[in-house]
Amino acid sequence: MTIKPWHMVLVPMLALWLGAGAVSATTATQDFQFIYLYRDDDSTYQRHRAYTGLVLRNQQRPLQGVKTALRESRVKGRRLGLRFTLNEQALNPGESAVDAIHTLFNDTGATVFIADLPLAEVLEIGQSLKDQPVIVLNARHADDILRGSACSPTLFHTMPSHAMLMDALAQFLSSKNWKRVLILQGDAPNDQLLADAFAKAAAKFRLKQVDRRSFVLSNDPRIREKNNVALITSGARVDVIFLADSVGEFGRYVPYQTQKPTLVVGSEGLHAGAWHWTWERYGAPQLNQRFDRVAKRRMTDTDYAGWAAVKTIVEAITRTSSIEPLEIKRFLVSNDMTFDAYKGAPGNFRPWDHQLRQPLLLHLHNAVVTRAPLPGFLHRSNNLDTLGIDSAESNCRM
C-alpha cells in the first residue's frame, strides 16, 4: 500500500481555508486530528510484579498528557478556526503500523501521528515513511538509535534521549566533584543501554569510571559476589554508584546496603527525567493541576512527552498559520520555533536529529534537587545542547 501525494489528499480539505494550507479564523471551524496509535496487548504496560506481588514499575501511557494538551489548546484552536481532536487507533494483532498510517492518511488526510508503539515498530515507521508528508511523534522511547543511525525526517522525539538523561546526571556529579563512579548493571537489554549511555556521559564530563560490574537477581549462595550488594560493591573506592536496573527488583536494595556509605544515582536514588510532580517553578504547579483534573493522578515523564507532542504541533500551526505537513516540519526545526516547556527555557527541535531540546529535572521520588543543564556547562550556541548528542557528534543522516 502506498501513500497518495499529500496534495491529492489534503487539497479538498485545504480548499476550505484561505490559501493553500493557510489557517484563518474567518472560515468555518474544521477538525484537525491527532492520531494516537497503540496496541492493547503492549507488554510494556502490563504490570510486572515482584516475588512478593509488589508492582515495582507501573509504566504510564502518554495518552493522558495528550488529552491534557488538547484541552489546553481549545482556545488557540478556536482563534485559528480549528478544532483539535484526538483519534485513538488501537492496532489489531498482526496489523502493521505503517499500513495503518497509510490508510488513515489516504482515507482521512490525517498527517500527525503520536506513536505509542514498541521500539521495533517505531523504527519501521521511521524507515518506511521517511519520504512521506506525515509527522510521527515519539513520546515514549529514549533509545539513542532513534536519534542516531535510525533517525528519520518523519520522526520527532519529545521524550528525552538516554544520552540527554545521562548527561544531566553526569553534569550534576561533575558539579559536585563526585567523580569516582562504579557502574552497576543488570542483564536486561535496557540495562546495557543505560549503562553504555552513562559511560559515554561520564567520559564526556570527565568522571572516572572506577569499575563496571554486573549483578544477578538471585538468592543462589554460589554467586554471592553477583547478588549480594555489600560484596558486589566491595573493594571499589568510589563517590557514587550508577545503577542500571530497568526491572527494579534488585536495585531497590542497593541504597544503604553497600559496603561503604555511597551515593546511588540512576535507576534508584537521584534520577534524571523530563518531568516530576514536585517541580514548582515556571508555572509547573498549574500544569500539574491541569493534568490532575484530566488524569486523576500525578504527571510522569511519558505524560509530559505526550503533552509536549501536541503542544509543539499546535505552536507550529499557530505560528505558521498552516496545516500543511511540510510547512509544519520546516517550522519545527527552525530557529523561530519556541515551546514553553514550563522548565525555565524554551524548547525546540534539533534540526540534525529531531530531538526536542528541553531542560531536565534531577529528582528523588518526592523532590526535585536541581535542573539541568547546570550553571557553568556552556555551549557555543545553545546551552541545552550540552545535554545529549550535539550536531558534530551525531551519526544521524536524514
C-alpha positions in Angstrom: 0.0 0.0 0.0 1.3 3.5 -0.8 0.5 6.9 0.4 -1.0 9.2 -2.2 0.8 12.5 -2.8 -0.1 14.8 0.1 -1.8 17.4 -2.2 -4.2 14.8 -3.6 -5.4 14.0 -0.1 -5.3 17.5 1.5 -6.4 19.8 -1.3 -10.1 19.1 -0.8 -9.8 19.9 2.9 -7.5 22.8 2.4 -9.8 24.4 -0.1 -11.9 25.4 2.9 -9.1 27.6 4.2 -7.8 30.8 2.8 -4.8 30.0 0.6 -3.1 26.6 0.1 -2.7 25.2 3.6 -3.5 28.5 5.3 -5.5 28.8 8.5 -8.0 31.6 9.0 -10.3 32.4 11.9 -12.9 33.7 9.5 -13.7 30.3 8.0 -15.9 27.6 9.5 -14.3 25.5 12.2 -12.6 22.4 10.8 -11.3 19.4 12.6 -7.5 18.8 12.9 -6.8 15.2 14.0 -4.1 13.9 16.2 -4.0 10.1 15.6 -2.8 8.2 18.7 -1.5 4.7 17.6 -1.2 2.0 20.2 -1.6 -1.7 20.9 -3.9 -3.1 23.7 -1.6 -6.0 24.3 1.6 -4.0 24.6 3.8 -5.8 27.1 5.3 -2.5 28.3 2.1 -1.6 30.1 1.4 -5.0 31.6 2.0 -4.9 35.4 5.2 -6.7 36.3 5.0 -8.0 39.8 8.0 -8.8 42.0 8.2 -12.1 44.0 6.1 -10.7 46.8 3.4 -9.3 44.5 4.7 -5.7 44.6 4.3 -3.7 41.4 7.8 -2.0 41.0 7.4 -0.5 37.6 4.0 0.9 36.6 4.6 2.5 33.2 2.0 5.0 32.1 1.0 5.7 28.5 1.5 9.2 27.2 -2.3 9.4 26.4 -3.4 11.5 29.4 -0.7 14.0 28.6 -2.0 14.2 25.0 -5.6 14.8 26.3 -4.4 17.5 28.7 -2.6 19.4 25.9 -5.7 19.1 23.6 -7.8 20.5 26.4 -5.4 23.4 26.9 -5.3 24.1 23.1 -9.0 24.7 22.6 -8.9 28.5 22.8 -6.0 28.6 20.3 -7.9 26.3 18.0 -11.0 28.5 18.0 -8.9 31.5 17.1 -7.5 29.6 14.1 -10.8 28.1 13.1 -9.6 24.7 14.1 -11.0 22.1 16.4 -8.1 19.9 17.6 -9.4 16.4 18.0 -8.0 13.0 19.2 -8.5 9.8 17.3 -7.3 6.8 19.3 -6.5 3.9 17.0 -5.8 0.5 18.6 -3.9 -1.6 16.1 -5.2 -5.2 15.6 -2.9 -8.1 16.3 -0.7 -8.6 13.2 -1.7 -5.2 11.8 1.2 -3.1 10.5 1.6 0.3 12.0 2.9 1.5 8.6 -0.1 0.2 6.8 -2.4 1.8 9.4 -0.7 5.2 8.8 -1.1 4.7 5.1 -4.8 4.0 5.4 -5.5 6.9 7.8 -3.6 9.3 5.6 -5.3 8.2 2.4 -8.8 8.0 3.9 -8.9 11.0 6.2 -6.0 13.2 5.3 -4.5 12.8 8.8 -0.9 13.9 8.9 0.1 14.0 12.6 0.5 10.7 14.5 1.6 10.0 18.1 3.2 6.6 18.2 2.8 4.7 21.5 4.2 1.5 20.0 7.1 -0.9 20.6 10.5 0.3 19.5 10.7 -2.1 16.5 7.6 -0.6 15.1 8.7 3.0 15.6 11.9 2.1 13.8 9.9 0.6 10.9 7.7 3.7 10.7 10.8 5.9 10.5 12.4 4.0 7.7 9.2 3.2 5.7 7.8 6.7 5.8 10.9 8.8 5.8 10.0 10.4 2.5 6.3 10.9 3.2 4.4 14.0 4.2 3.5 12.8 7.7 4.7 13.7 11.1 5.2 10.9 13.7 5.9 11.9 17.3 7.8 9.6 19.6 6.6 10.3 23.1 7.8 7.0 24.6 11.2 5.8 23.6 14.5 7.2 24.9 16.7 4.9 22.8 19.5 6.8 21.2 19.3 4.7 18.0 16.1 6.6 17.0 18.1 9.9 17.1 21.2 8.3 15.5 21.7 5.7 12.8 17.9 5.0 12.5 16.8 8.7 12.6 14.2 9.8 10.1 12.8 13.0 8.7 9.4 11.8 9.7 10.1 11.2 13.4 10.2 13.9 16.1 11.1 13.0 19.7 9.5 14.7 22.7 10.8 12.0 25.1 14.4 12.9 26.2 17.1 10.5 24.9 19.2 8.3 27.0 22.2 10.5 26.1 20.3 13.6 27.4 19.3 11.9 30.7 22.7 10.5 31.4 24.4 13.8 30.5 22.2 15.5 33.1 23.3 13.1 35.8 26.9 13.4 34.8 26.8 17.2 34.9 25.4 17.1 38.4 28.1 14.7 39.6 30.8 16.8 38.0 29.4 20.0 39.6 29.6 18.3 43.0 33.1 17.0 42.3 31.8 13.4 42.9 33.8 12.0 40.1 34.7 8.4 41.0 31.9 6.2 39.8 31.1 2.5 39.9 28.6 1.3 37.3 26.4 -1.5 38.4 24.1 -3.0 35.8 21.6 -5.9 35.4 21.2 -8.3 32.5 18.1 -6.8 30.9 18.7 -5.3 27.4 17.7 -1.8 28.6 20.2 -2.1 31.5 23.0 -2.4 29.0 21.7 0.7 27.0 21.5 2.7 30.2 25.0 1.7 31.4 26.5 2.4 28.0 24.9 5.8 27.8 26.1 6.7 31.3 29.6 5.5 30.5 29.7 7.9 27.5 28.3 10.8 29.6 30.9 10.1 32.3 33.7 10.3 29.7 32.2 13.5 28.3 32.1 15.3 31.6 35.4 13.8 32.9 34.1 11.5 35.5 36.3 8.4 36.4 34.7 5.1 35.8 36.4 3.0 38.5 34.7 -0.2 37.5 31.7 -1.7 35.8 30.1 -4.7 37.4 27.0 -6.9 36.7 24.5 -8.0 39.2 22.2 -11.1 39.1 18.8 -11.2 40.7 19.2 -14.5 42.6 19.4 -16.0 46.1 22.0 -18.6 45.0 24.8 -18.5 47.5 27.2 -19.8 44.9 27.1 -16.4 43.1 27.1 -14.2 46.1 29.6 -11.9 44.5 26.9 -11.0 42.0 23.7 -11.0 44.1 25.0 -9.6 47.4 25.0 -5.8 47.4 27.8 -5.5 50.0 30.0 -7.9 48.1 29.4 -6.6 44.7 30.3 -3.1 45.8 33.3 -4.0 47.8 36.9 -3.1 47.0 36.0 0.0 45.0 36.9 3.4 46.3 34.1 5.5 44.7 32.0 8.6 45.4 28.9 7.3 43.6 27.3 4.2 42.3 25.4 4.5 39.0 22.7 1.8 38.9 21.2 0.5 35.7 18.2 -1.7 36.7 15.2 -1.3 34.5 13.3 -4.0 36.3 13.8 -2.5 39.8 13.8 -5.7 41.9 17.5 -5.8 42.7 18.1 -2.0 42.6 15.7 -1.1 45.4 18.0 -2.9 47.8 21.2 -1.1 46.7 20.9 2.2 48.8 22.0 1.6 52.4 23.2 -1.9 51.6 26.6 -1.0 50.1 29.8 -1.9 51.9 30.7 1.7 52.4 28.4 4.8 52.6 28.0 5.6 48.9 25.5 7.7 47.0 23.3 6.0 44.4 22.1 7.6 41.2 20.3 6.2 38.1 17.5 3.7 38.5 17.4 4.4 42.2 18.3 7.5 44.3 18.9 10.5 42.1 17.1 10.2 38.8 17.0 12.4 35.6 13.7 12.9 33.9 11.6 15.2 31.7 9.1 15.9 34.5 8.3 15.5 38.2 5.1 16.2 40.1 7.0 18.2 42.7 8.5 20.7 40.3 7.3 24.1 41.5 8.8 26.8 39.2 7.9 28.4 35.9 4.2 27.6 36.1 4.7 23.9 36.8 2.1 23.7 39.6 -0.6 25.0 37.2 0.4 22.3 34.6 0.3 19.6 37.3 -3.1 20.8 38.4 -4.5 20.8 34.8 -3.1 17.3 34.3 -4.6 16.0 37.5 -8.0 17.3 36.5 -7.8 15.2 33.4 -6.0 12.0 34.6 -6.7 12.0 38.4 -3.1 11.2 39.1 0.4 12.7 39.1 2.2 13.6 35.8 5.0 11.3 34.7 7.8 11.6 32.1 5.7 9.9 29.4 2.7 12.1 30.2 4.9 15.1 29.8 6.2 13.8 26.4 2.7 13.2 25.2 1.7 16.7 26.3 4.7 18.2 24.6 3.9 16.3 21.4 0.6 18.1 21.0 1.8 21.5 22.2 4.7 21.7 19.8 2.4 20.9 16.8 -0.2 23.4 17.9 2.6 26.0 18.3 3.8 25.3 14.8 0.3 25.6 13.3 -0.3 28.8 15.2 3.0 30.5 14.2 2.8 29.4 10.5 -1.0 29.7 10.0 -0.7 26.5 8.1 -1.7 22.8 8.5 0.5 21.7 5.6 2.7 18.9 7.0 5.9 20.0 5.2 5.4 23.6 6.4 5.0 22.4 10.0 8.1 20.2 9.7 10.2 23.1 8.4 9.0 25.3 11.3 9.6 22.7 14.0 13.3 22.7 13.2 13.7 26.4 12.6 15.2 29.0 14.9 11.7 30.6 15.1 10.2 27.6 16.9 9.8 28.1 20.7 7.9 26.0 23.0 7.0 26.8 26.6 8.3 23.7 28.4 7.4 25.0 31.9 11.0 24.5 32.9 12.6 27.9 32.5 14.0 27.7 29.0 12.1 27.5 25.7 12.3 24.1 23.9 12.6 23.4 20.2 13.7 20.6 18.0 17.3 20.0 17.0 17.5 20.1 13.2 20.1 17.3 13.0 18.1 14.5 14.8 14.6 16.0 15.6 15.1 15.7 19.4 13.2 18.2 21.5 15.6 20.4 23.3 14.5 20.8 26.9 15.8 21.3 30.4 15.8 18.1 32.5 14.9 17.6 36.2 17.1 15.8 38.6 14.9 14.4 41.3 14.3 11.9 44.1 11.0 10.1 44.5 9.5 13.1 46.3 11.6 16.2 45.5 13.4 17.9 42.6 17.0 18.5 43.5 18.0 20.7 40.6 17.6 21.4 36.9 20.0 20.6 34.0 21.9 22.0 32.2 23.6 23.2 35.4 25.3 26.6 35.7 28.8 26.5 34.2 28.1 24.0 31.4 28.1 26.1 28.3 27.6 25.6 24.6 28.6 27.8 21.7 25.0 28.3 20.5 22.5 26.8 22.9 23.3 25.5 26.4 20.5 22.9 26.1 22.8 21.2 23.6 25.1 20.2 26.5 22.5 17.5 27.1 22.6 14.8 24.5 24.2 14.3 21.1 25.5 17.5 19.5 25.5 18.1 15.8 29.2 17.3 15.4 28.8 14.0 17.3 25.6 12.9 15.6 25.6 9.9 13.1 22.1 10.8 12.0 21.9 11.3 8.3 18.4 12.4 7.1 
